[in-house]
Amino acid sequence: MSEGNPNNHLEAVLQNTLPPNDFRREHLDTRSASFCGAKWYNATIWLGSGMTTSCHHPLPHKIDLDAIKNNPKALHNTPEKKQQRCQMQQGERPKGCEYCWKIEDMGPEHVSDRVYKSWIYTNEELTDAFTKDYNEDFDLRSLEIAFDRTCNFACSYCNPAFSSTWVKDLKQKGAYQDLISDGRNHFTHPHDSSQLFKYGEHNPYVEAFFKWWETDLHKTLRQLRVTGGEPLMSAELWKLIEWFEKNGDKSQTSLAINSNLVAKKELIERLVNVKEHLPSLGVYTSAEAVDIPAEYIRDGMVFSQWWDNVQRLHEADIDTHCMMTINALCLETLPDLVQRIMQKRKEYGGNRFCVMSFNILRFPSFQSALVLPDSIKLKHVEKLKQLRNAGLDFHEFELGQLDRLIEYLQVVDKPHSEGFDMPRLHNDFKQFYTQYDIRRNKNFATTFPELEEWYESI
Ligand code: SF4
């Protein structure tokens, strides 16, 4: 593979003004009905557990420790992904990409992430992926990496695999009881396999990453996104930033950081100060509700602090993004959050403040918006339609995702779960939040009065 020139790439992508469905028809479907550039050029890698996946939707799989000893590219080019590339070249659907197939099966006008995650690559790159031997090692263009799971939050839809605060909760208070749907295992054990190495211990996956980074990756990657845990609490993130401070002129890689942005003021200011040493810096944060409901869903969130910090970063000319995880509890105040963001955009001028993505929660299934009664879902559909048509200055991409969410709430009648069974999901919804309230000193009924009657009836 040629390494390509990031600037040429940017030009090529900026020239791509095709609407999403036209892009799919012209650049994906002409190759195969299941082709997706993310399988070749994008990866998420968890270095604490030695796991990887293509984008964040398919379930992660193990990286072979022996393979990375001599070839750090094996952090991404695993036998599993090579097999799935082969399937995509032949137009077969890899099972792990069910998230996309489910959206696409809603009808040809529905746009899945297969499109959004492929259109950042050039036509030449997509041709290479489709025509070359699926066994070949490919260089990454976009990478999301987690160094460890240290995190000061324990969000309701997260679990101990991604948060040390969740680990503490389970170790101190024991497993959640009486959960019976597919989401139960998230909350029954501390997921020790997610952090194979203790703080300060030698981690061969981290070693392989820095080896690959220093030799090739800093030349081929266009975007490196660091996730966690909470990356601002990870020593490895600051090691990477120090590399940029010393070698920033050698790399065109844009650095993006996923952060809950409820960090000490000193860390936020340190981030603001390193911006000048980096080719580019963006921060992806998360919220999908406002005030007390936001703090209920994302335990650890201090909404006012989060909101101040998003503005602080924007004012320091750092790109800010808000990744929403659309779940059963956020729909009531989601429009309020969107309106607050749009109001700030107006005040700042332009539409760069807090670019939004509306991601639909899949697991744990019992927290999906689809577990809500039809009458409540339809009420939210109407509110979302009003928001969508209010003449606000949305990005095209945001409108596409909002449309997708509206359709999803209307058309899909069951959560992404092979063992789908609504009574089981309702059981777990009630069991989980009853125990969550006690453990976290929260109150479902007073936080979500609009759901109280239904909740009590479960
Ligand atoms: S889940 Fe969708 S976007 Fe992700 S790799 Fe599969 S097809 Fe591509």
Boltz pocket constraint, residues with backbone or C-beta under 6 A from the ligand:
constraints:
  - pocket:
      binder: B
      contacts: [[A, 34], [A, 36], [A, 37], [A, 38], [A, 39], [A, 54], [A, 55], [A, 56], [A, 57], [A, 58], [A, 96], [A, 97], [A, 98], [A, 99], [A, 100], [A, 113], [A, 114], [A, 115], [A, 117]]
      max_distance: 6.0
